[in-house]
Amino acid sequence: MIELKQVEKAYNTGAVVFKALKGVSLNIDRGEYVAIVGPSGSGKSTLMNLIGCLDVPSAGQYLLEGRDVAKLSSNQLADIRNKKIGFVFQAFNLLPYATAFENVEVPLLFARVPAKKRRERIVEVLNRVGLGDKLANKPTELSGGEMQRVAIARSLANEPEIILADEPTGNLDTASGGAIIKLFDELSAQGKTIVMITHDVNIAKRAPTVIKIRDGLIETNGHLL
């Protein structure tokens, strides 16, 4: 489903060119659950941005379901980000003055889903993450774990095949983080393709496949933690 071939990503910082990725090759199958680990500055967030079609490689090739991402238009990439990929971030990225219902509604509005179907879908995914009684609550009225559950519900709104999670437990206490990882385990069991960045080795161990990246290169690819 996800195939990277000798992918490089370079950034121009004035007179200096910084290579964040230096020839990364990997394959992620449909329904696979993968954790990406590595120290700060290793290139794992850059790799996540490329997989999520938020950026394109400087060299090499990224094929998503056989399609060369670098050859897609901005509209095609936006459509992939909205419908095929669900994003979950460490900082939740919720609209602060919007309710849980309204936050989950955002990707459905972009997808122009009719109002009745939107409501049905929002209620369904919030129930799925255990927040069916919190539809009218704003982020300030929710705990950190509940905010991340809203973010996960939002990522599921358009029924994406791929979930990309960047440090999804980074701002949570141990108990809340454990509940969120259990939710990802359930999504994996339901057939979602999950790619998760984490610095927590104990969380990474939950994934059947672990990719360790260092200095822009894949150091290990398997379950070696």
N, C-alpha and C positions, 0 to 999 in steps of 0.2 A: 504493500500500500504506500509506504514511504521509502524512497530510495535516494540516498545521497551518494554521488560519485565524485570523489576527490574535490570536495567543496572547499573553497577558500573564501574568506571574507576579510577585506582590508578596509581600513578607515584612514582618510587623509587628515592629519592633525597639523596643518601648516606645512612645515618643511619635512615632517616625518610621516611615513606610512606605517601604520600599526596593523599587523596581521592578527586578527582575533581567532581565525580558523585557518589552519595550514595544510589542508588536504584531508578532509574528513569523509570517510566512506562508511555507510551503515544502511541496513535494511530493517524496517519495522513492519511486521505482517499485520494484516487486519485482525483486530481483536487482541493484539498483544498488549501487555502491561509492562512498561519500561520506566525505570528510574535513571535519571542522568545525575551523576554526582561529580564533584570536583571543587577545588579551592576557588576562592574569589579571584576573578580575572582569568579563569581557565578557558573561558569561551562558551560555557554552558548556556548562558542567557542569549548569546548571539546565535547559538545553534537552535535554541527554542524559537527565536524570532524568525529564523529562516524556515523552520518546519511549519510555523504558523502563518507563513506567507505575509508576515509583517515587513520582511526585507527579502532581497534576492542576493544570490551569491555573486562575488566578484569574479570567481572562476569555478570551474567544475559544473556539475549538473544536479539539480534537484527534481526528481520525478514524483509527482503525487498522483497515484493511480495511473501511472504511465504518461501523465501530461507534464511537459517541461515547464516548470513554474516561471522561468525567466522569459518565456515566450507569450505569457498570458497578459492581457490588457489590465489596466488598473480596475476596471469594472468587473472583470472576471475574477481578479484576486479578491476584491471586496465581497463578491458573491460567495466565494469559497470561505472567507473568514466568517461570514454571517451564517451560512447554512451547513457547511461541512465540518467546521472546527469550533469547538466551545473553549473559551479561555477562562482560567481561574487564576487570580493573582494574589500575591501575599497581602497586599494592601486593600483587598476586596474590590476597590474601584466602583463602589456603589454611589448613586446620586444621593447626596446627603439629605435633601429635602423631599425626596420621593419615597413612597411606601414600598414595602417588599413587592407588592403586586406591580407597581409602576416600574420598579427596577427590572423585574423579570420581563416586563412587557416590551422593553426597549428593542431587543433584537427582532421581536415579532412585528413591531411597527416598521422597522427597516425592511423586513421581508414582505410587508403589505398583507399580512394575514388579517382576514376579516374579524370584526370585533367579537362576534359570538365565539368563533374558534379560538381567538386570542384568550378570552376569559377561561374557556375550558382547559386550554393548554397550561395557562398560568396556575390555575388551581391544582391541576394534575401534578405539575413538577414541584410546587411548593409542598403538596402532600407527600410527594415522593421523598423529599428531604426532611420530612417531619415538621414542617412549618405551616401546615394548613390552617392553623389558628392565628397566624401572624401576618395575614395578608395586608392589613391596614397599618402595620407598625413601620415606623421610619428607622433608619439605621441607629439613631441615637437612643432608640427604645429597645435595641437588641444587644445581646452579648456578642463578643467577638466570634464565638463559634456559630451563633445564629446568623451573623452577617456573612460569614463564609458559606453557610448553607444557602443563603439567598443568592450569593455569587455563583454557587454550583447550580442552583435551580435556573438562574439566568443562562448559564452555559449550556444547559440542556434544552432550553426553550424551543429551539428549531430542530431538535432531534439530530444533533451532529453525530457523525461517525467517530470523530476524534475529539478527545478532551486533552488540552494542554494545560498543565498546572505548574505555575512557577512559585515554588516555596509556599504551597497552600496552607501550611501549618506554622509558618514563620512568626506570625503575630499572635499565636494562640498558646494557652497553657496546655499542659500535658494531656489532661482529660479531654479538652475540646479538640486538640489535635488528633488524639486517638479516635475520636468519634468521626472526624472528617476523613481520616484514612480508611476507616471501616466503610464509609460511604463510597470511597473510590474502589475498595475491594468489591463491593456490591455491583458497582457500575461495570467493573471488569468482568464479573461473572455473567453480566447481562450482555456481554459481547462488545462493549465499547473499546476502542483503541485508546489507551491512556499513556501519555508521555508526561512524566513528572520530574521537575527539577527539585532537588532537595539537598541540603547540606547535612541532614540527619541520617546517619548510617542505619539506625534502627528502623527508620521509615523506609529507606531504600531497600532494606532486606525483605520488605513485604512484596516487592515486585519480583516476578519470576525472572526478569531480565534486568541487569544493571550495567549501564555504560559509564565508565569512568573516564573523564576528560581532564587533560592537564596541558597547559601551554598551547592550546589550540589544536591538540591532537588527541585522538582516542587512545587511551592507555590500556584499557581492558574492555571487553564486550562479552558479557555473560553474567553469571551469578557467582562473583568471587569475593563478596564481602563476608 
